[in-house]
């Protein structure tokens, strides 16, 4: 049976986080009447990421070049669904959110994202930053990279995720999807309830994250360097 939608998960050395993500995702998909598929793009892992994904019933594809946007694009190439949902390997999605995303795409929607919540304890200063991001995301209609969804046609005709950058690719992708949808009378939405829950593992290294963000704001061309965007590529074991 051809799946109606495809959930694409880029993953590099995610053996600690991926099993729980897949478990939650399976439960969410069981609440959706249409058939779906899970594709894990193994992005040059040196651990058991690919084996665990396959054991959990996901279809595994590979991308040797270590780049998040390439891994997402490679997964999309293998996808068979009309609707594409990009999920991070440490992010949990509920059935209600998955249904909302698919309903939006069926009803004059071109794509979107979701409000983000932390899966686990988080210091108050980081929660304030997350609340600020959620306000910016809703106002500017920019999807967080941990959960992005769109029509396959929109993905293909807008060029997918930019492979010229190593961070922030979801910002440019959101902008292209909005422009694609505007020409066709379709909406890009940030869904608010329930939120998508993601790991706070990277946020605990606040100073390093803040320094990287300042660098990218002041010098946007830095996003073209994996070295300068290394914060997003370093393994996080916290």
Buried (B, 14 or more C-beta within 10 A) or exposed (E): EEBBBBBBBBBBBBBBBBBBBBEBBBBBBEEBEBEBBBBBBBBBBEBBBBEBBBEBEBBBBBBEEBBBBBBBBBBBBBBBBBBBBBBBBBBBBBBEBBBBBBEBBEEEBBBBBBBBBBBEEBEEEBBEBBEEBBEEBBEEBBBBBBBBBBBBEBBEEBEBBBBEBBBBBBBBBBBBBBEBBEEEEBBBBBBEEBBBBBBBBBBBBEEEBEEBEEBBEEEEEBBEBBEBBEBBBEEBEE
